[in-house]
Amino acid sequence: MAEAKTIARPYAEAAFALAREQKSLAAWSDMLALVAAVAGDGQVLRLATDPRVSHDQLLSLFLAVCGDRLNREGQNLARTLVENRRLAVLPEIVEVFEELKNVAEAHIEATVQSAFPMSPEQVRALEQGLARKLARTVTVKVMVDPALIGGTLVRAGDLVIDASVRGRLEQLAATLNS
């Protein structure tokens, strides 16, 4: 995983720099998601690893599937990835690109695990509270995890807030065992 991200970073940074220069971060985000989806298709993956399939054949197929949804630079990125046999790192390219985009737009995505479903009002209040704490706009993705027993576990970048009953019980057990 770390190696794939290391390989992906220069591609993502180049795409990000170009997208920022063109003021088209959202369009590039969509193009990269499309290219990653096409590259993740089982048949495309088999063809990409088949030594009998030439770069030109694979690129032609790839561009045909993407159609006119890729601009000239997006096609060039696809060409470079095909020629360098790097289609497998496209998910990591998308991930790094989105991280760079979120930093540039002062945005962060938070994952919230809750023991019980949260109402839209609770999610909105959590987004607002995190936005104040992190000085960024925040998008919250909620997942229900009954194993928490009660409370929530929030992850936003490097920030982890464990306000779950399970977390408190684990802290208590660690204190008692030390």
N, C-alpha and C positions, 0 to 999 in steps of 0.2 A: 504493500500500500504506500509506504513512504517513498519507495523507489519510483513508483508510478507518478506520485505527486511531484517528485523532483524532475522527472522527465517532462511532465505536463506544464510546470511553471513557466518556462520560457515561451511556450506557445500561448498560454493564457495571458501572460503579461504583454506580449506583442499584440494580441487581439484586443486587449483592454486599452492599450495605448492608442491604437488605431480608432477604436470605437469612441474613445474620449475625444480624440482630435476631431472626429466627424460628428461629435455630439449625437451619437446614436447608440448609447449603451443598451437601451431596451431592445432595439432591433438586433444588435449583436447577441444579446442574451437569448432571444428567440431563435436566431440562426444556429447558435451553438447547441441549444436544446434539440433542434431538429437534426443536426448533423450527428449528435450523440445518439439520438433515437434510431436513426438509420444505421449507424455503425453498430449499435447494440442488437440489431436484428440477427437472429440465428443464421439465416442464409448468408447475409453479408459477412458475418464473422467467419463462416466456413470458407467463403470465397477469398476473404482477406488473408487467410492462413494457407490457402492452397497455392503451392509453388507453380502450378501450371497456369494460374491466372495472372496475366501481366498487369503491371501498374495501370496501363492505359485502359485495359478492359474493366478493371475494378473502378477506376475513376469515372469512366463513361457510365457504368451502372449507377454509381454513387450520385453523380450529377443528374442523371435521368430521374432517379427516385426523388431527389430534392427539388427538381424542377426549377422554377423561377423564384423560389423562395430564398435563394442565396444570391447575394450581390457578387460583383466581380472579386472583391477581397475575400468573401466567404468561400467562393470557388477556389481561390488561390490557397486558402488555408486547407481546404479539403484535399487539394492536389498535393500540397506539402506533406500532409499526414499520410496519404496513401503512398507517396513515393518513399517516405521514411519508415513505412510500416508501423505507424503510431496510432492507428485507429483505436486500438485497445485502451489508450489512455484518455480517450475523449471524455469519459465521466469525470476524471480528475481535472481535465482542462476546464470543463464547465464549472466544477466546484471552485477552483482557484479564481476563475473569472468572476463568479458570483461573489466571492469573498472580497475581491478588489472593488467590484461595483458597489457592494454594500458599504465599504469603508468610504469610498468617494461620495456616496450619497448620504453619509451619516445615518445608515440604516443597519439594523441587526435583526436577525431572526432568533426568537427564543422558543425553546421547546419546554412545555410545561406538562409534567406528569401529575395527574390528579387522581386521588382515590375514587372520586365521584365525578360525573359529568359537570361541567361548568356552564353557567348561563352566559348568554352574550354580554350581559352587563358586567359579570365578573371578569370575563375575558378582556373587555374594554378597560375596566378599572386596572387590571393587571398590566395591560399594555401602557396605560398612562403612567402608572407608578414606575415601571421599568424605564420608560422614556425619560422621566425626571431623573432617575438614578444614573442612567447611562448617558444622558445628554445626546440621545439619538432617537430616531423614529424606530419603533419596535413592531414587529409582526409576531404574533404568538400562535404557535401550533400546539393544540391541546391533545394529549393522549390520556386515556383513562387506564389506570393501573391499580386494580384493587389490592395488590400486594403492598401498597404503601400504607394500608390500613386507614389512614386519614391524612389530611393535609396535602401539600404539593411539593414537587421537586422541580425547580426552575433551572434551566441551562441556557445561557446567552453568551456565546463566545467563551471566554475564560471564566466567566462568573457562574458559580453554582450556589444556589440557595436551597438548602434542604430543610423544608419546614414540614416534613412528613413525620407521622408517628413512628414509622419504621426506622427512619433516620435517628430520631431521638432515642428509641429503644437501643439501637446499635451503639450510640454514644454512651448511654448508660451502662451497657454491657461492657464496653471497652474500659470505662472508668472503674467498674467493679472488678474487672479482671486484671487491672494493672497494679 
